[in-house]
Amino acid sequence: VYFFSYFSKKILSVQYNENKSVAILYFGQLNDSNMQKFVLEAYVGISFTSLDGAEKNISPIIKKSSNGQYWVAQDFYNIYFSSKNVWNTELSKIDVLGSSSSLGYKRTDFYKFYTALYHCMIHPSLASDADGRYRGRDQKIHRAGLYKETAPPYHKVYSVFSLWDTY
């Protein structure tokens, strides 16, 4: 798996363990002299095909200017609230009625139900990159077909079709 990361603060130094399998990133002081805390935002794109794919997959959020500088096109809170609204819309498709007093349900029963519903909805997982590339079962890189012959979007490729026995 490849990943591309962007941080809201500049990385001041990097320290590796002996075999370079772990990196510790130092951003300097994350609070000022008045102990006012600074926020560190991390944006990460992943890809099964390449580092370039990981960068392209996060490109709706992180943009690269012509001089090579990166900037955030959507801030964390917009992404958070947008994602929360999408999930609430999906999870509200089934409404569990009743109260703890009338049917004997406990609040934890509702949490369990909606957690199970969420688990049903997180798979299959998108396995193709924004440019349609994906790693096939043969471990080679392939490109999904186009919906239209002239331009993207590409057909999406998914993985993890059956996790019924995982939860």
C-alpha positions, 0 to 999 in steps of 0.5 A: 500500500502506498500513501501520500500525506500532507500536514498542516504544519511543517515537518522539522525533522524525521527520526527512523528506527534501526531498519527504517520501518518506523518514522517519527515526525517532529513538528516542533512545539504544538503549543505557544508560550501561553499553552494555547494548543495548535492544531495539527491536521493530517490528510492521507491518500492511499493507493494499491498501485503507486505513490502517484496514485495516492497523491491523485486520490487525495487531489480533491482535498489537497491541491498542488500549484504550478510551483510545487506547493501544496494547499488544502482545498477543503478544510477538515471541518467541511470534510468532517461535516460532509462525511457525517451528513452522508453517513447519517443519511445512509444510516437513517434509511432504517429507523428503529422505533420503540423506546426502552420502556415500551419494548424493553430495548436498551440504548445499547441495543440501538448502538449495536444495531446501527453499528452492525448496519454501518459494518454492512455498509463499509464494504465492498471497499473501493480498490481503484485509483482516481485514474482508474488504475487498480492492482489485480489478483495477478498483482499487476496494475490494470486500468478499469474501463471508461464509462464513456469512450471519450473521458473519465470517470472510470468504472470503479473496482471494488474489493472485500466483497464478503466480510460476513464472518468478520464482525 
